Amino acid sequence: MSYTKSLQEQVDDMQQEINKLTRERDIAKLAARYTEMGYGDLAEATAAASLDGDMDTFFRNQQTVMDARVKEAVADMNKPAKANPDSRNSRRKQAADSFSPIDNPFVAGFINA
């Protein structure tokens, strides 16, 4: 047997390489989309599962992401608003500074008389 591969073997090898690169490209595109959607570390596994038709893994990852979002939303709802003790005083001071008795027509009548 010859050391060189037959033409058909070379074509088969190239086709396998093309299929492999196409799959990697598709996974990368999907993983980028899943990352944008907030899948984080699960993005690549979810992309591969969707390409392979592995719906169990796909939906399990989706449920994990949804559960994390719900948990985060509930945690945000339970946090009390942070109060700034200086804001109340600064609003009072600002209101007092901006008030002028001349702004009141009743008072202005006595001042101008």
DSSP file (Angstrom, degrees, kcal/mol; ACC not computed):
  #  RESIDUE AA STRUCTURE BP1 BP2  ACC     N-H-->O    O-->H-N    N-H-->O    O-->H-N    TCO  KAPPA ALPHA  PHI   PSI    X-CA   Y-CA   Z-CA
    1    1 A M              0   0    0      0, 0.0     2,-0.1     0, 0.0     0, 0.0   0.000 360.0 360.0 360.0 148.1    0.0    0.0    0.0
    2    2 A S        -     0   0    0      2,-0.2     4,-0.1     1,-0.1     0, 0.0  -0.408 360.0-130.2 -82.3 154.3    1.2    3.5   -0.8
    3    3 A Y  S    S+     0   0    0     -2,-0.1     2,-0.3     2,-0.1    -1,-0.1   0.716  88.4  78.7 -75.2 -21.1    2.1    6.1    1.8
    4    4 A T  S    S-     0   0    0      1,-0.1    -2,-0.2     0, 0.0     2,-0.1  -0.627  86.4-116.1 -88.8 148.1   -0.1    8.7    0.1
    5    5 A K        -     0   0    0     -2,-0.3    -1,-0.1     1,-0.1    -2,-0.1  -0.459  32.3-105.4 -78.9 152.7   -3.8    8.7    0.7
    6    6 A S     >  -     0   0    0     -2,-0.1     4,-2.1     1,-0.1     5,-0.2  -0.329  32.7-107.0 -71.6 162.9   -6.1    8.1   -2.2
    7    7 A L  H  > S+     0   0    0      1,-0.2     4,-2.3     2,-0.2     5,-0.2   0.884 120.2  52.8 -59.4 -41.4   -8.0   11.0   -3.6
    8    8 A Q  H  > S+     0   0    0      1,-0.2     4,-2.5     2,-0.2    -1,-0.2   0.891 107.7  51.1 -64.7 -39.5  -11.2    9.8   -2.1
    9    9 A E  H  > S+     0   0    0      2,-0.2     4,-2.4     1,-0.2    -1,-0.2   0.892 110.0  50.1 -64.3 -39.2   -9.6    9.6    1.4
   10   10 A Q  H  X S+     0   0    0     -4,-2.1     4,-2.4     2,-0.2    -2,-0.2   0.907 111.1  48.5 -65.1 -41.8   -8.3   13.2    1.0
   11   11 A V  H  X S+     0   0    0     -4,-2.3     4,-2.4     2,-0.2    -2,-0.2   0.916 111.7  49.9 -63.8 -43.0  -11.7   14.4    0.0
   12   12 A D  H  X S+     0   0    0     -4,-2.5     4,-2.3     2,-0.2    -2,-0.2   0.908 110.5  49.8 -62.2 -42.4  -13.3   12.6    3.0
   13   13 A D  H  X S+     0   0    0     -4,-2.4     4,-2.2     1,-0.2    -1,-0.2   0.910 111.6  48.3 -62.8 -42.8  -10.8   14.1    5.4
   14   14 A M  H  X S+     0   0    0     -4,-2.4     4,-2.5     2,-0.2    -2,-0.2   0.897 110.6  51.3 -65.6 -39.4  -11.4   17.6    4.0
   15   15 A Q  H  X S+     0   0    0     -4,-2.4     4,-2.5     2,-0.2    -2,-0.2   0.902 109.8  49.8 -65.1 -40.5  -15.1   17.2    4.3
   16   16 A Q  H  X S+     0   0    0     -4,-2.3     4,-2.3     2,-0.2    -1,-0.2   0.904 111.3  49.2 -62.8 -40.7  -14.8   16.1    7.9
   17   17 A E  H  X S+     0   0    0     -4,-2.2     4,-2.5     2,-0.2    -2,-0.2   0.904 110.9  49.8 -65.7 -41.1  -12.6   19.1    8.6
   18   18 A I  H  X S+     0   0    0     -4,-2.5     4,-2.5     2,-0.2    -2,-0.2   0.919 111.4  48.9 -62.4 -44.2  -15.1   21.4    7.0
   19   19 A N  H  X S+     0   0    0     -4,-2.5     4,-2.3     2,-0.2    -2,-0.2   0.899 111.6  49.6 -62.6 -40.9  -18.0   19.9    9.0
   20   20 A K  H  X S+     0   0    0     -4,-2.3     4,-2.3     2,-0.2    -2,-0.2   0.927 113.1  45.5 -64.3 -45.3  -15.9   20.2   12.2
   21   21 A L  H  X S+     0   0    0     -4,-2.5     4,-2.3     2,-0.2    -2,-0.2   0.875 111.8  52.4 -67.4 -37.4  -15.1   23.9   11.5
   22   22 A T  H  X S+     0   0    0     -4,-2.5     4,-2.5    -5,-0.2    -1,-0.2   0.922 110.1  48.6 -63.1 -43.7  -18.7   24.6   10.6
   23   23 A R  H  X S+     0   0    0     -4,-2.3     4,-2.7     2,-0.2     5,-0.2   0.926 110.9  49.8 -62.4 -45.3  -19.9   23.1   13.8
   24   24 A E  H  X S+     0   0    0     -4,-2.3     4,-2.3     1,-0.2    -1,-0.2   0.895 111.6  49.4 -61.1 -40.3  -17.4   25.1   15.8
   25   25 A R  H  X S+     0   0    0     -4,-2.3     4,-2.4     2,-0.2    -2,-0.2   0.926 111.7  48.0 -63.9 -44.8  -18.5   28.3   14.1
   26   26 A D  H  X S+     0   0    0     -4,-2.5     4,-2.5     1,-0.2     5,-0.2   0.905 112.0  49.2 -64.0 -41.6  -22.2   27.6   14.7
   27   27 A I  H  X S+     0   0    0     -4,-2.7     4,-3.0     1,-0.2    -1,-0.2   0.916 110.9  50.7 -63.0 -42.4  -21.5   26.9   18.4
   28   28 A A  H  X S+     0   0    0     -4,-2.3     4,-2.0    -5,-0.2    -2,-0.2   0.907 111.2  48.1 -63.3 -41.7  -19.5   30.1   18.7
   29   29 A K  H  X S+     0   0    0     -4,-2.4     4,-1.7     2,-0.2    -2,-0.2   0.940 115.9  43.2 -63.7 -47.1  -22.3   32.1   17.1
   30   30 A L  H  X S+     0   0    0     -4,-2.5     4,-2.8     1,-0.2     5,-0.2   0.902 111.7  54.0 -66.2 -40.5  -25.0   30.6   19.4
   31   31 A A  H  X S+     0   0    0     -4,-3.0     4,-2.3     1,-0.2    -1,-0.2   0.881 106.4  52.9 -62.4 -37.2  -22.8   30.8   22.5
   32   32 A A  H  X S+     0   0    0     -4,-2.0     4,-2.0    -5,-0.2    -1,-0.2   0.912 110.6  47.2 -63.4 -41.9  -22.3   34.5   21.8
   33   33 A R  H  X S+     0   0    0     -4,-1.7     4,-1.5     2,-0.2    -2,-0.2   0.924 112.8  48.4 -64.8 -44.9  -26.1   35.0   21.6
   34   34 A Y  H  <>S+     0   0    0     -4,-2.8     5,-2.6     1,-0.2     6,-0.3   0.852 109.2  53.8 -65.7 -33.4  -26.7   33.0   24.8
   35   35 A T  H ><5S+     0   0    0     -4,-2.3     3,-1.5    -5,-0.2     5,-0.3   0.914 106.4  51.9 -65.5 -42.5  -24.0   35.0   26.5
   36   36 A E  H 3<5S+     0   0    0     -4,-2.0    -1,-0.2     1,-0.3    -2,-0.2   0.839 106.7  54.9 -60.2 -32.8  -25.8   38.2   25.6
   37   37 A M  T 3<5S-     0   0    0     -4,-1.5    -1,-0.3    -5,-0.1    -2,-0.2   0.488 126.3-101.7 -81.9  -3.1  -29.0   36.7   27.1
   38   38 A G  T < 5S+     0   0    0     -3,-1.5    -3,-0.2    -4,-0.2    -2,-0.1   0.682  79.7 133.6  95.8  19.5  -27.1   36.1   30.4
   39   39 A Y    > < +     0   0    0     -5,-2.6     3,-2.0     1,-0.2    -4,-0.2   0.717  35.0 176.9 -75.7 -19.2  -26.4   32.4   30.2
   40   40 A G  G >   +     0   0    0     -5,-0.3     3,-1.4    -6,-0.3     4,-0.3  -0.311  68.2   5.8  58.7-122.5  -22.8   33.0   31.3
   41   41 A D  G 3  S+     0   0    0      1,-0.3     4,-0.5     2,-0.1     3,-0.3   0.707 130.1  60.1 -68.2 -20.6  -20.9   29.7   31.8
   42   42 A L  G <> S+     0   0    0     -3,-2.0     4,-2.5     1,-0.2    -1,-0.3   0.499  79.4  91.8 -85.3  -3.3  -23.8   27.7   30.4
   43   43 A A  H <> S+     0   0    0     -3,-1.4     4,-2.3     1,-0.2    -1,-0.2   0.926  88.2  41.7 -60.5 -49.2  -23.8   29.5   27.0
   44   44 A E  H  > S+     0   0    0     -4,-0.3     4,-2.4    -3,-0.3    -1,-0.2   0.906 116.0  48.7 -69.0 -40.7  -21.4   27.1   25.2
   45   45 A A  H  > S+     0   0    0     -4,-0.5     4,-2.2     1,-0.2    -1,-0.2   0.884 112.7  49.1 -65.4 -37.9  -23.0   24.0   26.6
   46   46 A T  H  X S+     0   0    0     -4,-2.5     4,-2.3     2,-0.2    -2,-0.2   0.891 110.5  50.7 -68.4 -39.5  -26.5   25.3   25.7
   47   47 A A  H  X S+     0   0    0     -4,-2.3     4,-2.0    -5,-0.2    -2,-0.2   0.928 112.1  46.5 -63.5 -45.2  -25.3   26.1   22.2
   48   48 A A  H  X S+     0   0    0     -4,-2.4     4,-2.3     1,-0.2     6,-0.2   0.902 112.1  51.3 -64.0 -40.5  -23.9   22.6   21.7
   49   49 A A  H  X>S+     0   0    0     -4,-2.2     5,-2.3     1,-0.2     4,-1.0   0.893 109.2  50.1 -64.7 -39.4  -27.0   21.0   23.1
   50   50 A S  H  <5S+     0   0    0     -4,-2.3    -1,-0.2     1,-0.2    -2,-0.2   0.873 112.7  46.7 -68.9 -34.8  -29.3   23.0   20.8
   51   51 A L  H  <5S+     0   0    0     -4,-2.0    -2,-0.2     1,-0.2    -1,-0.2   0.860 114.8  46.8 -71.7 -34.9  -27.2   22.0   17.7
   52   52 A D  H  <5S-     0   0    0     -4,-2.3    -1,-0.2    -5,-0.2    -2,-0.2   0.606 112.1-118.2 -82.0 -11.2  -27.1   18.4   18.8
   53   53 A G  T  <5 +     0   0    0     -4,-1.0     2,-1.7     1,-0.2    -3,-0.2   0.699  61.6 150.7  80.1  18.6  -30.8   18.3   19.5
   54   54 A D     >< +     0   0    0     -5,-2.3     4,-2.1    -6,-0.2    -1,-0.2  -0.616  13.8 170.9 -84.8  81.9  -30.2   17.5   23.2
   55   55 A M  H  >  +     0   0    0     -2,-1.7     4,-2.8     1,-0.2     5,-0.3   0.774  68.7  62.5 -69.0 -27.7  -33.3   19.1   24.4
   56   56 A D  H  > S+     0   0    0      2,-0.2     4,-2.0     1,-0.2    -1,-0.2   0.953 110.3  38.9 -61.8 -49.2  -32.9   17.8   28.0
   57   57 A T  H  > S+     0   0    0      2,-0.2     4,-2.6     1,-0.2     5,-0.2   0.911 115.3  54.4 -66.0 -42.6  -29.7   19.7   28.5
   58   58 A F  H  X S+     0   0    0     -4,-2.1     4,-2.1     1,-0.2    -2,-0.2   0.946 113.8  39.5 -57.3 -52.0  -31.0   22.7   26.6
   59   59 A F  H  X S+     0   0    0     -4,-2.8     4,-2.6     2,-0.2    -1,-0.2   0.826 112.9  55.8 -71.5 -31.4  -34.1   23.1   28.8
   60   60 A R  H  X S+     0   0    0     -4,-2.0     4,-2.1    -5,-0.3    -1,-0.2   0.930 110.9  44.9 -63.8 -44.5  -32.2   22.2   32.0
   61   61 A N  H  X S+     0   0    0     -4,-2.6     4,-2.2     2,-0.2    -2,-0.2   0.901 112.8  51.4 -65.1 -40.5  -29.7   25.0   31.3
   62   62 A Q  H  X S+     0   0    0     -4,-2.1     4,-2.5    -5,-0.2    -2,-0.2   0.914 109.9  49.3 -62.8 -42.5  -32.6   27.4   30.4
   63   63 A Q  H  X S+     0   0    0     -4,-2.6     4,-2.8     1,-0.2    -1,-0.2   0.882 108.4  54.1 -64.2 -38.3  -34.3   26.5   33.6
   64   64 A T  H  X S+     0   0    0     -4,-2.1     4,-2.0     2,-0.2    -1,-0.2   0.921 110.6  45.8 -60.9 -44.5  -31.1   27.2   35.6
   65   65 A V  H  X S+     0   0    0     -4,-2.2     4,-2.1     2,-0.2    -2,-0.2   0.917 113.7  48.7 -65.7 -43.6  -30.8   30.6   34.0
   66   66 A M  H  X S+     0   0    0     -4,-2.5     4,-2.5     1,-0.2    -2,-0.2   0.913 110.2  51.2 -63.8 -42.4  -34.5   31.5   34.6
   67   67 A D  H  X S+     0   0    0     -4,-2.8     4,-2.6     1,-0.2    -1,-0.2   0.904 109.4  50.9 -60.9 -41.2  -34.3   30.3   38.3
   68   68 A A  H  X S+     0   0    0     -4,-2.0     4,-2.3     1,-0.2    -1,-0.2   0.893 110.7  48.9 -64.1 -39.6  -31.2   32.5   38.8
   69   69 A R  H  X S+     0   0    0     -4,-2.1     4,-2.5     2,-0.2    -2,-0.2   0.906 112.0  47.8 -67.4 -41.0  -33.0   35.5   37.4
   70   70 A V  H  X S+     0   0    0     -4,-2.5     4,-2.6     2,-0.2     5,-0.2   0.929 112.2  49.7 -64.8 -44.1  -36.1   34.9   39.5
   71   71 A K  H  X S+     0   0    0     -4,-2.6     4,-2.2     1,-0.2    -2,-0.2   0.907 112.2  48.3 -60.5 -42.2  -34.0   34.5   42.6
   72   72 A E  H  X S+     0   0    0     -4,-2.3     4,-2.1     2,-0.2    -1,-0.2   0.899 111.5  49.7 -65.2 -41.4  -32.1   37.7   41.8
   73   73 A A  H  X S+     0   0    0     -4,-2.5     4,-1.9     2,-0.2    -2,-0.2   0.905 111.4  48.4 -65.5 -41.6  -35.4   39.6   41.2
   74   74 A V  H  X S+     0   0    0     -4,-2.6     4,-1.6     1,-0.2    -1,-0.2   0.903 110.6  51.4 -65.3 -40.6  -36.9   38.4   44.5
   75   75 A A  H  X S+     0   0    0     -4,-2.2     4,-0.6    -5,-0.2    -1,-0.2   0.892 110.0  49.8 -63.5 -39.0  -33.7   39.4   46.3
   76   76 A D  H >< S+     0   0    0     -4,-2.1     3,-0.6     1,-0.2    -1,-0.2   0.858 108.6  53.0 -67.4 -34.6  -33.8   42.9   44.8
   77   77 A M  H 3< S+     0   0    0     -4,-1.9    -1,-0.2     1,-0.2    -2,-0.2   0.829 106.8  52.5 -69.4 -31.0  -37.5   43.3   45.8
   78   78 A N  H 3< S+     0   0    0     -4,-1.6    -1,-0.2    -5,-0.1    -2,-0.2   0.564  85.6 100.8 -84.0  -9.0  -36.7   42.4   49.4
   79   79 A K  S << S-     0   0    0     -3,-0.6     2,-0.1    -4,-0.6     3,-0.1  -0.630  73.5-128.5 -79.7 129.8  -34.0   45.0   49.8
   80   80 A P        -     0   0    0      0, 0.0     2,-0.1     0, 0.0    -2,-0.1  -0.437  33.4 -95.8 -72.4 152.4  -35.1   48.1   51.6
   81   81 A A        -     0   0    0     -2,-0.1     2,-0.5     1,-0.1     0, 0.0  -0.428  38.5-117.5 -67.1 139.8  -34.3   51.4   49.9
   82   82 A K        -     0   0    0     -2,-0.1     2,-0.4    -3,-0.1    -1,-0.1  -0.688  29.6-148.4 -81.6 124.3  -31.1   53.0   51.1
   83   83 A A        -     0   0    0     -2,-0.5     3,-0.1     4,-0.0    -1,-0.0  -0.726   5.5-145.4 -95.3 141.7  -31.9   56.3   52.7
   84   84 A N    >>  -     0   0    0     -2,-0.4     3,-1.3     1,-0.1     4,-0.8  -0.918   6.7-158.5-103.5 109.8  -29.5   59.2   52.6
   85   85 A P  H 3> S+     0   0    0      0, 0.0     4,-0.8     0, 0.0     3,-0.2   0.788  91.3  54.0 -62.4 -26.3  -29.8   61.1   55.9
   86   86 A D  H 3> S+     0   0    0      1,-0.2     4,-2.6     2,-0.2     5,-0.2   0.720  93.0  71.8 -79.6 -19.8  -28.4   64.2   54.4
   87   87 A S  H <> S+     0   0    0     -3,-1.3     4,-2.1     1,-0.2    -1,-0.2   0.890  96.5  49.4 -66.6 -38.1  -30.8   64.3   51.5
   88   88 A R  H  X S+     0   0    0     -4,-0.8     4,-1.9    -3,-0.2    -1,-0.2   0.931 114.9  44.2 -66.0 -44.8  -33.8   65.4   53.7
   89   89 A N  H  X S+     0   0    0     -4,-0.8     4,-2.7     1,-0.2    -2,-0.2   0.884 112.3  52.1 -67.2 -37.7  -31.8   68.1   55.4
   90   90 A S  H  X S+     0   0    0     -4,-2.6     4,-2.5     1,-0.2    -1,-0.2   0.873 108.2  51.3 -69.1 -34.2  -30.3   69.3   52.1
   91   91 A R  H  X S+     0   0    0     -4,-2.1     4,-2.3     2,-0.2    -1,-0.2   0.907 111.7  47.6 -67.0 -39.7  -33.8   69.5   50.5
   92   92 A R  H  X S+     0   0    0     -4,-1.9     4,-2.7     2,-0.2    -2,-0.2   0.927 113.9  47.1 -64.4 -44.3  -35.1   71.6   53.5
   93   93 A K  H  X S+     0   0    0     -4,-2.7     4,-2.6     2,-0.2    -2,-0.2   0.905 112.1  50.1 -64.2 -40.9  -32.0   73.9   53.3
   94   94 A Q  H  X S+     0   0    0     -4,-2.5     4,-1.8     2,-0.2    -1,-0.2   0.907 111.9  47.7 -64.5 -41.4  -32.4   74.2   49.5
   95   95 A A  H  X S+     0   0    0     -4,-2.3     4,-1.0     2,-0.2    -2,-0.2   0.914 113.1  48.3 -65.6 -41.7  -36.1   75.1   49.9
   96   96 A A  H  < S+     0   0    0     -4,-2.7     3,-0.3     1,-0.2    -2,-0.2   0.885 112.0  49.5 -66.1 -38.3  -35.3   77.6   52.7
   97   97 A D  H  < S+     0   0    0     -4,-2.6    -1,-0.2     1,-0.2    -2,-0.2   0.843 111.7  48.1 -68.6 -33.1  -32.5   79.2   50.6
   98   98 A S  H  < S+     0   0    0     -4,-1.8     2,-0.3    -5,-0.2    -1,-0.2   0.644  91.9  97.0 -84.9 -13.1  -34.7   79.5   47.5
   99   99 A F     <  +     0   0    0     -4,-1.0     3,-0.0    -3,-0.3    -4,-0.0  -0.589  48.4 179.1 -80.0 133.8  -37.6   81.1   49.4
  100  100 A S    >   -     0   0    0     -2,-0.3     3,-1.8     1,-0.1     4,-0.4  -1.000  31.4-137.6-131.0 133.2  -37.9   84.8   49.4
  101  101 A P  G >  S+     0   0    0      0, 0.0     3,-1.2     0, 0.0     7,-0.4   0.780 104.3  66.4 -61.0 -23.7  -40.7   86.7   51.1
  102  102 A I  G 3  S+     0   0    0      1,-0.3     6,-0.1     5,-0.1    -3,-0.0   0.756  87.5  68.5 -69.0 -22.2  -41.0   88.9   48.0
  103  103 A D  G <  S+     0   0    0     -3,-1.8    -1,-0.3     4,-0.1     3,-0.1   0.778  86.8  76.8 -65.6 -25.3  -42.1   85.9   46.1
  104  104 A N  S <> S-     0   0    0     -3,-1.2     4,-2.7    -4,-0.4     5,-0.2  -0.780  75.8-151.1 -88.5 120.2  -45.3   86.0   48.2
  105  105 A P  H  > S+     0   0    0      0, 0.0     4,-1.6     0, 0.0    -1,-0.2   0.841  94.6  54.9 -62.6 -32.3  -47.6   88.8   46.8
  106  106 A F  H  > S+     0   0    0      2,-0.2     4,-0.9     1,-0.2     3,-0.1   0.943 113.6  40.1 -63.4 -48.2  -49.2   89.4   50.2
  107  107 A V  H >> S+     0   0    0     -6,-0.2     4,-1.8     1,-0.2     3,-0.6   0.889 111.2  57.8 -68.0 -39.2  -45.8   89.9   51.9
  108  108 A A  H 3X S+     0   0    0     -4,-2.7     4,-2.3    -7,-0.4    -1,-0.2   0.828  99.5  60.2 -62.4 -31.3  -44.5   91.9   49.0
  109  109 A G  H 3X S+     0   0    0     -4,-1.6     4,-0.7     1,-0.2    -1,-0.2   0.867 107.4  44.8 -63.9 -36.7  -47.4   94.4   49.4
  110  110 A F  H << S+     0   0    0     -4,-0.9    -1,-0.2    -3,-0.6    -2,-0.2   0.848 113.4  50.0 -75.3 -33.8  -46.3   95.2   53.0
  111  111 A I  H  < S+     0   0    0     -4,-1.8    -2,-0.2     1,-0.2    -1,-0.2   0.911 114.5  42.8 -71.9 -41.1  -42.6   95.5   52.0
  112  112 A N  H  <        0   0    0     -4,-2.3    -1,-0.2     1,-0.2    -2,-0.2   0.595 360.0 360.0 -81.4 -11.1  -43.2   97.8   49.1
  113  113 A A     <        0   0    0     -4,-0.7    -1,-0.2    -5,-0.2    -2,-0.1   0.481 360.0 360.0 -74.7 360.0  -45.8  100.0   50.9
